[in-house]
Amino acid sequence: MLTGKNQFRPPVYLVSACLVGLATRYDGATKEYLACRLALAGVVWVPVCPEQLGGLPTPREPADLVGGDGAAVLAGLARVVTVTGTDVTANFLAGAEQVLRVARELQVIEVFLKSGSPSCGVGRVLGVTAALLRREGFVVREF
């Protein structure tokens, strides 16, 4: 990729921070995944945690999608609620928007996200951030 003054800028990837060893999960742990680290070997990558970017602390109560998937949350048809009933939808939406902003600013070519997460899930669970990034045309893969 060329930038100003014909300087080459390498492709950039975004990755869920917990997948690369940062203690950002709801329980304060990591979910480091070797296959993800191997896929990122030799490339420029930036870790993100949508839930932290949305203002939630670590550790925090686990949350689930209620009434639909991440796309339904984006459409206002579903919510994100903690195990004790606290609605954290606004935090999840704010975090997703922040990740989208970073992705656009860095012109990322692919985003690696944590499977099963109400923010980052892509397969079994389509999370809020994953749904927003997909809707905006980013390539999203889960680990």
C-alpha positions as CSV (number, residue, x, y, z in Angstrom):
1,M,0.0,0.0,0.0
2,L,1.4,3.4,-0.9
3,T,1.0,6.4,1.4
4,G,2.1,10.0,1.1
5,K,5.4,10.7,-0.8
6,N,5.3,7.2,-2.3
7,Q,6.2,5.5,1.0
8,F,5.2,1.8,1.3
9,R,2.9,1.0,4.2
10,P,2.5,-2.7,5.1
11,P,-1.0,-4.2,5.3
12,V,-2.5,-3.9,8.8
13,Y,-4.7,-6.4,10.6
14,L,-6.9,-5.9,13.7
15,V,-7.1,-8.7,16.2
16,S,-9.1,-9.3,19.4
17,A,-6.7,-8.4,22.2
18,C,-7.5,-11.5,24.2
19,L,-6.3,-13.7,21.3
20,V,-2.8,-12.3,21.4
21,G,-2.3,-12.6,25.2
22,L,-3.7,-9.4,26.6
23,A,-5.9,-9.9,29.7
24,T,-9.0,-8.2,28.3
25,R,-11.6,-10.9,28.6
26,Y,-14.6,-10.3,30.8
27,D,-13.0,-12.5,33.5
28,G,-9.7,-10.7,33.3
29,A,-8.0,-13.6,31.5
30,T,-6.6,-14.1,28.1
31,K,-7.7,-16.5,25.4
32,E,-4.4,-16.6,23.6
33,Y,-4.8,-18.8,20.5
34,L,-1.6,-20.1,18.8
35,A,-3.3,-20.5,15.4
36,C,-4.1,-16.8,15.5
37,R,-0.6,-15.8,16.5
38,L,0.8,-17.9,13.7
39,A,-1.6,-16.3,11.1
40,L,-0.3,-12.9,12.3
41,A,3.4,-13.8,12.1
42,G,5.3,-11.4,10.0
43,V,2.5,-8.9,9.6
44,V,1.5,-5.7,11.3
45,W,-1.3,-6.1,13.7
46,V,-3.1,-4.0,16.2
47,P,-5.0,-5.4,19.2
48,V,-8.5,-4.1,20.1
49,C,-11.1,-5.0,22.7
50,P,-14.5,-3.6,21.8
51,E,-15.9,-4.0,25.3
52,Q,-13.1,-2.0,26.8
53,L,-13.3,0.6,24.0
54,G,-17.0,0.8,24.9
55,G,-16.2,1.8,28.5
56,L,-16.6,-1.5,30.3
57,P,-14.0,-2.5,32.9
58,T,-11.9,-5.6,33.1
59,P,-12.9,-7.8,34.8
60,R,-16.6,-7.4,34.1
61,E,-19.8,-9.4,34.3
62,P,-20.3,-11.8,31.4
63,A,-22.9,-10.7,28.9
64,D,-25.1,-12.3,26.3
65,L,-27.1,-11.2,23.3
66,V,-30.8,-11.2,24.0
67,G,-33.4,-11.2,21.3
68,G,-31.1,-11.8,18.4
69,D,-27.6,-11.6,17.1
70,G,-25.2,-8.6,16.7
71,A,-26.9,-7.5,13.5
72,A,-30.2,-7.4,15.4
73,V,-28.5,-5.3,18.1
74,L,-27.3,-2.9,15.4
75,A,-30.9,-2.6,14.1
76,G,-32.2,-1.9,17.6
77,L,-34.1,-5.3,17.7
78,A,-31.9,-7.0,20.3
79,R,-29.9,-6.1,23.5
80,V,-26.8,-7.1,25.3
81,V,-27.4,-7.9,28.9
82,T,-25.2,-9.1,31.7
83,V,-25.9,-12.2,33.8
84,T,-27.3,-9.9,36.5
85,G,-29.6,-8.1,34.1
86,T,-27.7,-4.9,33.5
87,D,-28.2,-3.7,29.9
88,V,-24.8,-3.0,28.4
89,T,-26.0,-2.5,24.8
90,A,-24.8,1.1,24.6
91,N,-21.3,0.0,25.7
92,F,-21.2,-2.7,23.0
93,L,-22.4,-0.4,20.3
94,A,-19.9,2.3,21.4
95,G,-17.1,-0.2,21.4
96,A,-18.0,-1.6,18.0
97,E,-18.0,2.0,16.6
98,Q,-14.6,2.6,18.0
99,V,-13.2,-0.6,16.4
100,L,-14.8,0.5,13.1
101,R,-13.1,3.9,13.4
102,V,-9.7,2.2,14.0
103,A,-10.2,-0.2,11.1
104,R,-11.0,2.7,8.8
105,E,-8.2,4.9,10.0
106,L,-5.6,2.1,9.6
107,Q,-7.2,0.8,6.4
108,V,-7.0,-2.8,7.8
109,I,-7.3,-5.6,5.3
110,E,-8.6,-8.2,7.7
111,V,-9.9,-8.5,11.3
112,F,-9.3,-11.6,13.5
113,L,-11.9,-11.9,16.2
114,K,-12.6,-14.2,19.2
115,S,-15.2,-16.9,18.5
116,G,-18.3,-17.1,20.7
117,S,-18.1,-13.5,22.0
118,P,-21.2,-11.3,22.0
119,S,-18.8,-8.6,20.7
120,C,-16.5,-10.5,18.4
121,G,-18.1,-13.8,17.4
122,V,-18.5,-14.5,13.7
123,G,-19.8,-18.1,13.4
124,R,-22.0,-19.7,16.0
125,V,-22.5,-16.3,17.6
126,L,-22.5,-13.1,15.5
127,G,-21.3,-10.4,17.8
128,V,-22.0,-6.7,17.6
129,T,-18.6,-5.6,16.5
130,A,-18.3,-8.5,14.0
131,A,-21.7,-7.6,12.5
132,L,-20.8,-3.9,12.2
133,L,-17.4,-4.6,10.5
134,R,-19.0,-7.1,8.1
135,R,-21.8,-4.6,7.3
136,E,-19.1,-2.0,6.5
137,G,-17.3,-4.4,4.1
138,F,-14.4,-5.6,6.3
139,V,-13.1,-9.2,6.0
140,V,-13.7,-10.8,9.4
141,R,-12.4,-14.1,10.6
142,E,-12.8,-15.8,14.0
143,F,-10.5,-17.8,16.1
